[in-house]
């Protein structure tokens, strides 16, 4: 498949297609033939995240111990099979529907952590942003494809067809993924010598790599206490802020278009997908830009992450390289400092605030497009940051980070359904003001405390036990 593409990019595009399918499924949960109350719908939308949050950290741990590509593939296969049971579950009882959604959440909870596990072995440092964002852009492409295709399927083939079509696509994807993905460059039979050498020289050979006649079993101690006491790890909970608006749009945007803008929900498809289309384009572009800034030595990794997450920068003096962390020769913050100008999260927050005060269909759509578009740059900030500070534990850190983001997915639909129970424009203004405030808090927190540097605890000692033809011949710390 795609013989002209480097194998790491084949992985990037295929994993992006996997995300596209799973997130496309999330956009089609409002069964028009069933009269569920607003409260029940909020409960149902939130139920997915009860399972989703439970497997974030365990999924990251599994991906660090097992083959991350297999964990990723099996998770998508499982959720796609469950997706095909949803129409029957919905007709049986809304509680049965909730149970299936919880099971889907359990399966999908390992996706982002296991994807980071893949890139910890496949992504050279100067390509981390672009490879990861190619993968992650699939989640936004899923909304672009899912909304219009879902609308057409509902209109011409009935509501259940949406679940069957996406489920079958997922199973077909799994076959292709199984045939083409491999755990690391060292285990890929079709990778070129040049690509394998480039990756391994950039990030080092995979831990416990296979050696002829010898198998190594590594005893690696996971520094859990360091995770929870490290400020750069806590900074990545900016995921909560970004996820709030993402899930707000994925779950509640159709209701906003119907209740406030008075669009026919069955004809929303393409219009509702426009903000996510912009995001799909901006996310990989931001990844390329981030890698360019690092490769050309224009900004340090820390500053690249802050720029992409929080916004542009103003440089009063030539302090980019030596004093890029905000300190001068004297340690003052008043001169020779980097000034952060709101963009990324900041511009998203600003346009959400404008949206809350806007009137008219065109203004609302434009605000949504700009808000979501600017936020696409942030994916090359907080969402790639785990690979910078601790590549070995990137999958576990992604589990912690995405777990924080999942909390917003649990809280947001319940809060929105409560605030908008009268379905008025004033209700939705409150919803968007809250989202804006959450984003502004994320901007401030990340701009002050984030880091893109490898942490001291990122490479703890490990013990390798060599096995030759079944006999233990020694153990040595590395």
PLY file of the C-alpha trace (Angstrom):
ply
format ascii 1.0
element vertex 478
property float x
property float y
property float z
element edge 477
property int vertex1
property int vertex2
end_header
0.00 0.00 0.00
1.35 3.44 -1.00
4.82 2.06 -1.75
6.10 5.56 -2.47
5.19 6.78 1.03
7.53 6.29 4.00
6.03 3.71 6.35
5.64 6.23 9.18
3.37 8.32 6.96
1.36 5.27 5.96
0.77 4.74 9.69
-0.18 8.41 10.10
-2.79 8.39 7.35
-4.23 4.99 8.29
-4.54 5.92 11.96
-6.18 9.16 10.82
-8.74 7.12 8.86
-9.39 5.08 12.00
-10.08 8.23 14.02
-12.25 9.50 11.16
-14.51 6.45 11.36
-14.88 6.47 15.14
-15.56 10.20 15.39
-17.93 10.01 12.43
-19.96 7.54 14.47
-20.17 10.01 17.36
-21.93 12.58 15.17
-25.01 10.45 14.53
-26.60 9.69 17.87
-29.83 11.65 17.66
-32.45 9.10 16.56
-35.32 11.11 15.04
-37.76 8.21 15.28
-37.43 7.98 19.08
-38.89 10.67 21.32
-36.33 10.94 24.09
-36.53 13.96 26.37
-33.76 16.56 26.48
-32.70 15.23 29.86
-32.45 11.65 28.61
-30.50 12.75 25.56
-27.99 14.57 27.75
-27.72 11.46 29.91
-27.21 9.25 26.84
-24.57 11.52 25.31
-22.70 11.61 28.61
-22.85 7.84 29.12
-20.20 7.20 26.47
-17.70 9.07 28.60
-18.36 6.97 31.71
-16.60 4.12 29.94
-14.23 6.37 27.99
-12.63 7.87 31.09
-12.10 4.51 32.79
-9.74 3.15 30.13
-7.62 6.25 29.46
-4.77 5.52 31.86
-5.06 1.70 31.69
-5.06 2.04 27.91
-1.89 4.10 28.03
-0.28 1.54 30.32
-1.29 -1.33 28.02
0.09 0.51 25.01
3.43 0.95 26.81
3.59 -2.78 27.61
1.95 -4.40 24.58
2.07 -3.61 20.87
0.47 -0.17 20.65
-0.63 -0.66 17.05
-2.56 -3.80 17.99
-4.24 -2.08 20.94
-5.27 0.76 18.62
-6.67 -1.56 15.95
-8.61 -3.86 18.29
-10.18 -0.84 20.01
-11.56 0.49 16.72
-12.81 -2.94 15.65
-14.61 -3.40 18.98
-16.36 -0.02 18.94
-17.44 -0.51 15.30
-19.01 -3.89 16.08
-20.82 -2.38 19.07
-22.00 0.48 16.87
-23.99 -1.96 14.75
-25.95 -3.05 17.83
-27.10 0.48 18.69
-30.32 0.57 16.56
-31.61 -2.60 18.22
-30.56 -1.33 21.63
-32.39 1.96 21.07
-35.63 0.18 20.16
-35.32 -2.15 23.15
-34.94 0.54 25.83
-32.95 3.70 26.33
-31.10 2.04 29.23
-29.88 -0.72 26.88
-28.69 2.01 24.51
-26.76 3.57 27.41
-25.10 0.24 28.26
-23.85 -0.21 24.69
-22.57 3.37 24.66
-20.65 2.75 27.89
-19.05 -0.32 26.30
-18.10 1.77 23.27
-16.53 4.30 25.59
-14.46 1.58 27.26
-13.16 0.50 23.85
-12.44 3.98 22.49
-10.76 5.15 25.68
-7.51 3.50 24.62
-7.33 5.16 21.17
-5.44 8.38 21.89
-3.04 6.81 24.43
-2.22 3.90 22.10
-1.73 6.31 19.19
0.89 8.14 21.26
2.41 4.75 22.00
2.78 4.24 18.25
4.46 7.61 17.73
6.84 7.11 20.64
8.50 4.45 18.44
7.82 5.81 14.96
8.04 9.63 15.08
11.45 11.34 14.80
11.55 14.42 17.10
11.48 16.89 14.21
8.44 15.19 12.68
6.39 14.58 15.82
4.01 17.46 15.25
3.14 16.66 11.65
2.81 12.89 12.14
0.68 13.22 15.26
-1.52 15.93 13.76
-2.11 13.91 10.59
-3.47 11.19 12.86
-5.50 13.53 15.05
-6.96 15.45 12.11
-8.91 12.30 11.35
-11.08 12.95 14.38
-12.14 16.31 12.92
-12.51 14.86 9.43
-14.88 12.36 11.04
-17.22 15.20 11.91
-16.92 16.62 8.39
-17.81 13.28 6.83
-20.12 11.98 9.53
-22.58 14.88 9.59
-23.43 15.16 5.86
-23.20 11.42 5.16
-25.27 10.70 8.23
-27.88 13.20 7.07
-28.11 11.60 3.63
-28.29 8.08 5.03
-31.06 9.07 7.43
-33.03 10.70 4.62
-32.68 7.93 2.03
-32.03 4.72 3.96
-33.35 5.36 7.45
-31.69 6.13 10.75
-30.28 2.62 11.48
-28.29 2.62 8.22
-25.86 5.18 9.67
-24.72 2.73 12.33
-24.39 -0.20 9.94
-22.42 1.74 7.31
-19.89 3.17 9.77
-19.59 -0.20 11.51
-18.77 -1.98 8.25
-16.26 0.72 7.30
-14.52 0.19 10.62
-14.22 -3.55 10.10
-12.78 -3.05 6.61
-10.31 -0.55 8.04
-9.22 -3.06 10.71
-8.25 -5.63 8.06
-6.13 -3.05 6.22
-4.57 -1.82 9.47
-3.66 -5.36 10.58
-1.94 -6.07 7.28
0.09 -2.85 7.12
0.89 -1.68 10.67
3.78 -2.87 12.81
4.88 -2.15 16.36
8.20 -0.48 15.52
10.58 0.13 12.61
12.65 -2.84 13.82
9.72 -5.24 13.30
8.46 -3.87 9.97
9.40 -6.27 7.15
8.83 -3.77 4.34
10.55 -0.67 5.70
13.56 0.64 3.81
16.97 0.54 5.45
17.26 4.31 5.10
13.95 5.01 6.86
14.63 2.54 9.66
18.10 3.98 10.24
16.76 7.55 10.22
14.06 6.80 12.79
16.29 4.74 15.08
19.11 7.28 14.99
16.61 10.06 15.77
14.79 8.47 18.68
16.92 5.42 19.49
16.13 1.78 18.98
12.95 0.49 20.58
13.37 -0.73 24.11
13.96 -4.47 24.26
14.44 -4.68 20.48
14.79 -8.14 19.04
18.34 -9.40 18.66
19.02 -12.64 16.72
18.92 -15.67 19.03
18.22 -13.40 21.99
15.04 -11.99 23.46
15.12 -9.27 26.07
12.48 -8.77 28.71
12.61 -5.33 30.27
11.54 -4.54 33.77
10.68 -0.85 33.55
9.42 0.93 36.61
6.72 3.45 35.75
7.35 6.65 37.80
3.74 7.32 38.79
4.71 9.69 41.61
6.78 11.77 39.21
3.82 12.07 36.87
1.60 13.59 39.51
4.28 15.86 40.98
5.52 17.22 37.64
4.07 20.59 36.66
4.58 20.05 32.89
2.38 16.96 33.18
-0.37 18.92 34.90
-0.12 21.64 32.27
-1.27 19.19 29.65
-4.68 19.15 31.30
-5.29 22.02 28.90
-6.90 19.08 27.12
-9.93 19.71 29.35
-10.35 23.21 27.91
-10.05 22.15 24.27
-12.25 19.10 24.74
-15.03 21.20 26.25
-15.69 23.06 23.00
-14.94 20.04 20.84
-17.60 17.95 22.55
-19.93 20.94 22.76
-19.87 21.17 18.96
-19.89 17.43 18.26
-22.83 16.74 20.58
-24.82 19.98 20.88
-24.15 21.94 17.68
-27.13 20.39 15.81
-29.42 21.42 18.66
-28.07 24.99 18.54
-28.63 25.22 14.79
-32.18 23.92 15.20
-33.27 25.81 18.33
-31.61 29.20 17.74
-30.85 29.44 14.02
-34.05 27.56 13.08
-32.43 25.22 10.57
-34.12 21.95 9.65
-32.05 19.35 11.51
-32.42 16.84 8.65
-30.73 19.33 6.29
-27.93 20.47 8.60
-25.30 18.05 7.32
-22.81 20.16 5.39
-23.40 23.44 7.23
-22.80 21.85 10.62
-19.65 20.23 9.25
-18.04 23.48 8.01
-16.26 24.34 11.32
-14.82 20.84 11.48
-13.74 21.03 7.83
-11.67 24.11 8.68
-10.23 22.26 11.69
-9.30 19.28 9.51
-7.22 21.60 7.31
-5.70 23.72 10.08
-4.58 20.84 12.35
-2.02 19.23 9.95
-0.97 22.68 8.72
-0.21 23.61 12.32
1.82 20.42 12.67
3.95 21.27 9.63
4.44 24.83 10.91
5.46 23.62 14.37
8.04 21.22 12.96
9.37 23.95 10.66
9.91 26.32 13.59
11.82 23.60 15.43
13.78 22.27 12.45
14.98 25.74 11.45
15.93 26.45 15.07
13.67 29.51 15.09
12.08 28.65 18.43
12.78 26.23 21.24
10.44 23.28 21.65
8.87 24.91 24.71
8.12 28.10 22.83
6.80 26.25 19.79
4.29 24.44 22.00
3.26 27.69 23.68
2.93 29.53 20.38
0.76 26.83 18.87
-1.36 26.42 21.99
-1.76 30.02 23.10
-0.94 32.17 20.12
1.60 34.36 18.38
4.55 36.05 19.98
6.14 39.46 20.08
9.91 39.57 20.53
11.09 42.96 21.92
14.76 41.90 21.56
16.78 39.03 20.10
16.00 36.70 22.95
14.38 33.83 21.09
17.02 31.17 21.50
18.92 32.05 24.66
16.17 33.65 26.68
13.12 32.10 25.07
11.63 30.97 28.34
10.75 34.52 29.35
13.83 35.46 31.38
16.60 37.95 30.66
20.24 37.88 31.63
19.27 39.34 34.97
16.28 37.04 35.32
13.79 39.88 34.93
10.42 39.32 33.34
10.04 42.97 32.38
12.56 43.18 29.51
13.84 40.86 26.81
10.82 38.70 27.37
8.44 36.83 25.14
4.97 38.32 25.15
2.16 35.94 24.35
-0.61 37.29 22.17
-3.91 35.36 22.38
-4.53 33.06 19.44
-5.13 29.32 19.26
-7.11 28.79 22.45
-7.21 32.56 22.94
-8.83 33.30 19.59
-11.22 30.41 20.04
-12.28 31.89 23.37
-12.68 35.33 21.79
-14.86 34.11 18.93
-17.00 32.03 21.29
-17.59 35.22 23.25
-18.51 37.07 20.06
-20.80 34.18 19.13
-22.64 34.58 22.42
-23.35 38.21 21.53
-24.01 37.75 17.82
-27.32 37.87 15.98
-28.13 36.30 12.65
-27.29 33.07 10.90
-24.22 34.26 8.99
-22.52 35.83 12.01
-23.04 32.67 14.08
-21.57 30.38 11.41
-18.59 32.70 10.81
-17.83 32.86 14.54
-17.98 29.08 14.84
-15.70 28.63 11.83
-13.08 31.07 13.14
-13.25 29.73 16.69
-12.74 26.14 15.62
-10.19 27.07 12.94
-7.87 28.94 15.29
-8.07 26.16 17.87
-6.60 23.76 15.30
-3.14 25.21 15.93
-3.38 24.18 19.59
-3.29 20.50 18.65
0.42 21.00 17.87
0.76 22.38 21.38
-0.74 20.43 24.25
-1.69 17.35 22.23
1.88 16.61 21.10
3.54 17.81 24.31
3.60 14.33 25.88
6.08 13.13 23.26
8.41 16.02 24.16
8.57 15.70 27.91
8.61 11.88 28.21
8.53 9.86 24.95
8.80 6.55 26.79
5.66 7.30 28.81
3.80 9.29 26.14
0.93 6.79 25.98
0.38 6.91 29.75
0.62 10.71 29.85
-1.85 10.92 26.98
-4.17 8.74 29.04
-3.92 11.17 31.96
-4.35 14.17 29.68
-7.23 12.75 27.68
-8.81 11.59 30.91
-8.99 15.24 31.95
-10.48 16.05 28.56
-13.01 13.28 29.01
-14.33 14.94 32.16
-15.47 17.80 29.96
-17.23 15.32 27.69
-19.10 14.00 30.71
-19.97 17.36 32.24
-20.62 19.41 29.09
-23.70 17.59 27.68
-25.36 17.45 31.10
-24.72 21.14 31.74
-25.84 22.14 28.24
-29.05 20.13 28.49
-29.77 21.77 31.86
-29.00 25.34 30.71
-30.91 24.99 27.41
-34.00 23.28 28.82
-36.18 26.20 27.63
-34.44 26.14 24.21
-34.03 29.92 23.91
-31.26 32.05 22.44
-30.44 33.42 25.89
-29.79 29.89 27.13
-27.22 29.31 24.41
-25.49 32.61 25.13
-24.74 31.30 28.62
-23.39 28.06 27.11
-20.91 29.89 24.86
-19.81 32.35 27.56
-18.95 29.42 29.84
-16.97 27.77 27.01
-15.10 31.02 26.37
-14.12 31.41 30.03
-12.84 27.83 30.18
-10.61 28.49 27.15
-9.20 31.74 28.54
-8.20 29.92 31.73
-6.42 27.28 29.63
-4.48 29.99 27.76
-3.18 31.58 30.96
-2.26 28.31 32.65
-0.42 26.84 29.66
1.42 30.05 28.71
2.97 30.36 32.16
3.82 26.79 33.10
4.16 24.53 30.03
7.46 22.93 28.99
8.66 21.18 25.86
11.86 19.84 27.39
12.53 16.21 28.24
11.95 15.75 31.96
14.63 14.32 34.31
12.42 11.36 35.22
11.67 10.48 31.57
14.48 7.90 31.30
14.67 5.87 34.52
17.01 2.88 34.79
15.64 -0.39 33.47
16.66 -3.99 33.88
17.03 -6.18 30.81
16.92 -9.95 31.24
18.30 -11.82 28.24
16.84 -15.20 27.31
18.82 -17.52 25.03
16.93 -20.58 23.84
14.78 -20.47 26.97
17.64 -20.07 29.48
18.21 -16.97 31.56
21.82 -15.99 31.02
21.98 -12.70 32.82
20.49 -9.43 33.83
22.00 -6.03 33.38
20.80 -2.55 34.13
20.90 -0.10 31.26
0 1
1 2
2 3
3 4
4 5
5 6
6 7
7 8
8 9
9 10
10 11
11 12
12 13
13 14
14 15
15 16
16 17
17 18
18 19
19 20
20 21
21 22
22 23
23 24
24 25
25 26
26 27
27 28
28 29
29 30
30 31
31 32
32 33
33 34
34 35
35 36
36 37
37 38
38 39
39 40
40 41
41 42
42 43
43 44
44 45
45 46
46 47
47 48
48 49
49 50
50 51
51 52
52 53
53 54
54 55
55 56
56 57
57 58
58 59
59 60
60 61
61 62
62 63
63 64
64 65
65 66
66 67
67 68
68 69
69 70
70 71
71 72
72 73
73 74
74 75
75 76
76 77
77 78
78 79
79 80
80 81
81 82
82 83
83 84
84 85
85 86
86 87
87 88
88 89
89 90
90 91
91 92
92 93
93 94
94 95
95 96
96 97
97 98
98 99
99 100
100 101
101 102
102 103
103 104
104 105
105 106
106 107
107 108
108 109
109 110
110 111
111 112
112 113
113 114
114 115
115 116
116 117
117 118
118 119
119 120
120 121
121 122
122 123
123 124
124 125
125 126
126 127
127 128
128 129
129 130
130 131
131 132
132 133
133 134
134 135
135 136
136 137
137 138
138 139
139 140
140 141
141 142
142 143
143 144
144 145
145 146
146 147
147 148
148 149
149 150
150 151
151 152
152 153
153 154
154 155
155 156
156 157
157 158
158 159
159 160
160 161
161 162
162 163
163 164
164 165
165 166
166 167
167 168
168 169
169 170
170 171
171 172
172 173
173 174
174 175
175 176
176 177
177 178
178 179
179 180
180 181
181 182
182 183
183 184
184 185
185 186
186 187
187 188
188 189
189 190
190 191
191 192
192 193
193 194
194 195
195 196
196 197
197 198
198 199
199 200
200 201
201 202
202 203
203 204
204 205
205 206
206 207
207 208
208 209
209 210
210 211
211 212
212 213
213 214
214 215
215 216
216 217
217 218
218 219
219 220
220 221
221 222
222 223
223 224
224 225
225 226
226 227
227 228
228 229
229 230
230 231
231 232
232 233
233 234
234 235
235 236
236 237
237 238
238 239
239 240
240 241
241 242
242 243
243 244
244 245
245 246
246 247
247 248
248 249
249 250
250 251
251 252
252 253
253 254
254 255
255 256
256 257
257 258
258 259
259 260
260 261
261 262
262 263
263 264
264 265
265 266
266 267
267 268
268 269
269 270
270 271
271 272
272 273
273 274
274 275
275 276
276 277
277 278
278 279
279 280
280 281
281 282
282 283
283 284
284 285
285 286
286 287
287 288
288 289
289 290
290 291
291 292
292 293
293 294
294 295
295 296
296 297
297 298
298 299
299 300
300 301
301 302
302 303
303 304
304 305
305 306
306 307
307 308
308 309
309 310
310 311
311 312
312 313
313 314
314 315
315 316
316 317
317 318
318 319
319 320
320 321
321 322
322 323
323 324
324 325
325 326
326 327
327 328
328 329
329 330
330 331
331 332
332 333
333 334
334 335
335 336
336 337
337 338
338 339
339 340
340 341
341 342
342 343
343 344
344 345
345 346
346 347
347 348
348 349
349 350
350 351
351 352
352 353
353 354
354 355
355 356
356 357
357 358
358 359
359 360
360 361
361 362
362 363
363 364
364 365
365 366
366 367
367 368
368 369
369 370
370 371
371 372
372 373
373 374
374 375
375 376
376 377
377 378
378 379
379 380
380 381
381 382
382 383
383 384
384 385
385 386
386 387
387 388
388 389
389 390
390 391
391 392
392 393
393 394
394 395
395 396
396 397
397 398
398 399
399 400
400 401
401 402
402 403
403 404
404 405
405 406
406 407
407 408
408 409
409 410
410 411
411 412
412 413
413 414
414 415
415 416
416 417
417 418
418 419
419 420
420 421
421 422
422 423
423 424
424 425
425 426
426 427
427 428
428 429
429 430
430 431
431 432
432 433
433 434
434 435
435 436
436 437
437 438
438 439
439 440
440 441
441 442
442 443
443 444
444 445
445 446
446 447
447 448
448 449
449 450
450 451
451 452
452 453
453 454
454 455
455 456
456 457
457 458
458 459
459 460
460 461
461 462
462 463
463 464
464 465
465 466
466 467
467 468
468 469
469 470
470 471
471 472
472 473
473 474
474 475
475 476
476 477
